[in-house]
Amino acid sequence: MKTWENLQQEAITRLDRAFQASQGHFFMGSPMRGMLEYHFQSGGKRLRPLLVFGAALAYARKTGCDEESLLTLCEPYALAVELLHNATLIHDDIQDGDRSRRGAETLWVKYPTAQAINCGDAWFFVPALLIQEGSYTNDLKLSLLELLQRKTLAVIEGQAQEFELKERFGRGEDVTIKQYLAMVEGKTSALFSMPLLGGARIAGAGELEQKALEQSALHLGHAFQIQDDLLDLWGDKGRGEAGSDIAEGKLSYPLVLLLNRLGRDAHERKKVEKIVAAPREQTSAEDIAYVIQMMEKENVKEVAKDDFQRHLREARQATFWSEVVDYLAGWLDEKVKEF
């Protein structure tokens, strides 16, 4: 039986092999090929493909299976999920103006922006072809395609909601934690339920098991986003500077908490709002430090970490899936302990 550490390394090996095959298959002679390889090889946790493999094995180990055959069967869907995730990252970097990711230039910075958009567009369509050409039954192909398309639409909707919340903030309207988490449900949680449910379906999980796993994925997505938002402020997100979200004028879980804790007419809140609303090029390191200082004064980090732990507890309610859920929850927990 494979350990999670073994599976993680094997998932990367299988994914890289499948990626190279797909590049030759879909982009032979294309000017996009080198650009796509640059982005893909820039790193990343490959977390979502691991969740495809992990969910499939977690179910199959309860019913008995040939693990090697199951992992091979999962490969096209695992790559499909990873390419879709990276498609959203390429477009996000352009929309947010991020110039670095994982310590390297983002695609739109290294290459023409129009070509970066083309690359992101391409990776929104390749996943469907990977599934259609995979060794799945026709019913499973339809099921995986529907899952992929619905969750991708949820991610895009979440991105649209993020911009709407930013516009509301710009108009001086309040933004609540409930509204922020509704956005996260699409933008982030959907990218957890997509791989987890896909792996479960490939392994043959029933409707009740999938429903429990999807609810767990919702909370894992909330926990992941809180962790990611904290990382931007008190960790190293590989984007060149702490507080990039503040500089970009993006709302984050800690920022929404801070705004809700400060009085509506408080001088400190007005100053924070002014800093966040300012253009990126006009936001200084001192401005960012002031917002972080206010968060620390208002105990925001500790409140956010408590909320993070609450979502992990909710995620762990799906005891049937404890093998995969506990792994992901434990990984997130270790990251938050770093700050």
N, C-alpha and C positions, 0 to 999 in steps of 0.2 A: 504494500500500500504506500502510495506516495505521500511524503510530508508536504506541508504548505511551502516550505523552503524549496524543496525539489520541484514542486509544481510551478512555483514562480519562475524558476530558471528555465524549466521546460516550456512554459508558456511563451517566454521571450524568444526562445529558439524556434519554436513552431511558428510564432507570429512573424519573425523576421524572414523565415523561409517562405511563408505564404505571401508576404509582402513583395519579395523579390520576384516571385512567380507572377503575381498580379501586375507588377510594373511591366514585365516583358509582354504579358498578355494584352493589357489594355493601353499601354503608352509607348510601345515600340516606335521609335522615330518621332515621338512627340516632343515639342519644345518644353512641355511641362514636366517631362520625366525627371530631369535633373533637379528642378525646383521642388518637386514632390519628395524626391529622395533627400534633399537638403533638410526639408522640414521634418520628415519622418525620423531621420537619423540624428536630429538635434536632441534626442533623449525623450524623457517622459517616463512615468512609472509603469506604463502598460497595465494599469490597474484594471481597467474594464475588460480587456480580454481574459485576464486572470479570473475575473468573476464569472465569465462565461464557462470556462473550464471548471472552476471551483463549484459552481451551482450544479453543473451536470454531474460531477463526481459525488457531491454531497447527497444527491438524490439516488444515484445509481448504487452507491455503497449500501444503501438500505434495502435494495432489491436484488443486488447481484448483477455484475456486468463485466465485460472485458474492457478494462480501463483504457488500454492503448487504442482500441478501436473507437471508443467513445470520444477520446481526445481528438483523434483524427477527424471524426465526424463534426466536431465543434469548430474546427479551424476556419472554415469559410465565414461562419457567423462571427467568430471572435475578431477576425480581421475586419469584417464589415462594421462592427461596432467601433473599433479603433479608428478606422478611416472617417466615419461619421463624426466622432469626437474631434478629430483633428481638423475636419472641415469647419466645425464651429469655432475652433481656436483660431484658424486663419482669418475668418471673417471677424471674430471678436477683436483680434489685434488691430485690424484696420479700423473698425468702428470706435475702438477705445483710444487709438493712437499709440498703442504700446510699441516701443521700438526694440525691446529685447524680451526674450523668453528663454528660460533655462540657460541664461548666461550667453546666449547668442542672438544675433540680429534676427528680428522677425522677418517672415517671408516678404512682406510688403516693403520692408526697408532694404533688404538685400537685392530684391528684384523689383521691376515696375509694379506699381499697385494694381494695375489692370490685370497683369499676369497672375498676381497673387489671388485676385478674385476668381479668375478662371480655374486656378488650382483648387480653391475651396469648393467651387461649383462642381468640379469633376468628382471630388470625393463625396459629394452628396448623392451621386448616381451610381458609382461603382458598387457600393454595398448591395444594391438590389440585384445586380448582375452576379455577384459572388454567390448569393443565396440561390438564384435561379440555376446556376451552374453547379451547385453543391450536390452531394449524394444524399439528398433528402427525399422523402416521399412527397408527392404533390400536395397532400394536405398539410404537411409540415412546412413546405415552402410557403404556402399561402399564409399559414399562421405566423411564421417568422417575418415575412414581408409586411403583414399588417402591423405586427408589433414594432418593427423598425420604423415604419412610416408614421404611426401614431405617436411614438415617443419622440421622433425627430420633430414632428410638428409641435409637440409640447415644449421641446427645447427652444424652438424658434419663437413660440408664443411667450415663453419665459423671458427671452431676450427682449422682445417687444415691450413686455410689462416693465422690465428694468428701465428702459428709456422713458416709459410713461411716468414711472415713479420719479425719475430724475427731473422730468418736466414739471411735475406737480411740486416737487421740492423747490424748483426754480421760481415757481409762482408764489412761493411762501406758504403752501399748504402743508399740513402735517402728514407725515408718513408713519404708519404704525408697524409694529413687529408682525402683526397678522398679515398685513399687505406685503411686507417684505418676504415672509415665508411662503406666501402664495406664489410669488415670483420664483422663489427658489424651487418650489415643487416642480415647475416646468423646466427651468434652466439647468438645475443640478440633479434633483431626484430622478428625473426621467432618464438621465445618463447612468443611473444605478439600476433602475428597474429594467432598462433595455437589456443589459448583459445578463443580469440575474435571471430574469424570466425566460430569456432566450435559451440559456443553458439548461434551465429546468425543463423547458418544452422539448428540447432535443433529447433529454434523458427520459422523457415520458411522464413527467409529473402531471398530476390531475389538477382540476380547477381549484379545489380547496387549498391544496398545497401552494399553488401559484398565488392565490389571493393573500395568504399569510405572508408570502415572500414579498409581494408588491407593497404591502403595508410596512414591512420592515425596511424596504428600499426607500420609502418616503422619508422615514426618520434618519436613515443613514445619509441620505442626501442633505437633509437639514443639518445634521452634525458635520458633514464634510464641508458645507458652505461656511458654517460658523468657524470651523478650524481654518479654512482658507482665508477668511476675512481677518482672523487673529494673526495668521502668519504674515499677512501683508503689513501689519503694524509692528509686531514684536518678533518676527522671525525673518527668514531669508526665503523669499519667493522667487528668486532668480530673475527679478525684473529691474535690477540695477539700483534700486533705492527703496528704503522703507517708506510706507505711506503712499505708494503709487495710486491707490484708490482715491485718497484725499486729493492728490494733485490732479487726477482726472475728473474730479467732481462726481465720482461714483458713490452711490449709497452702499453702505455695508452694514452688517449686523451691529458691530460696535457703534457705528455712527448713528444709526437709528435709535439704539438704546440711549446714547448720549443726548440726542436732541429731545427725546421724550423725558429725560430726567432733568433737563434744564428748564427753567421757567420760560414761558412763551415770550416774555418781554425782557428776559435777563440779558444784561450786557454781554455775558460770555456766549450765550447762544447766538446772538446777532453776529458776534465776531466769528464764531465757528461757521455759521451760514455764509458769511461773506468770503471766508477762505475757501470753502468747498465750491462755492459758485464761481469763483474767479477762474479765468482761463489758465490752462496748465502752465504756460510759459510765465505767468505772473504769480505763480505759487512758489514761495521760497521754502527752503529747508526749515527756516524759523517758523513759518506758518504751519507747516506739517507738525513740527515739534509742539507747537501750542495746542493743536487739536489732540494730539496723543497725551499731552500733559493733562488736559481737561478730562479725557477718558479715564486716566489713572486717578485723578482727583475724585471723580464720580463713581469709582469702583466698577467701571464698565467691564474690564477684562474678567474680573471674578464672576460677575453676573453672567457674562457670555459663556464662560467655562462651565458654570452650573447648568445653564440651558443646554449646552453641548452634552453634558453627562446625562441629562434627562432624556434627550433624544436617543442616546445610545441604549439606555435602559428600555425605552419603548421598542427599539429595533430588536433587542434580544428577546422580546416576547414571542418571536417566531421560533419556538424551540425545535421544531422539526428541522429547521435549517441552521441549527446552532453551529455546525461545523464551518460554514462559510461566513455566517453573520458574525460569529465571535472572532474570526480571523480579521475581518475588516474593521470591526469595532475596536479590537485590540490595537490594530495598526494606527487608527485615528487617535486613540487614547494616548499612545506613545508620542505621537507628534505634538499633541497639545501639552504634554508634560514638559516638553523642551522649552516652553515659554509660559 
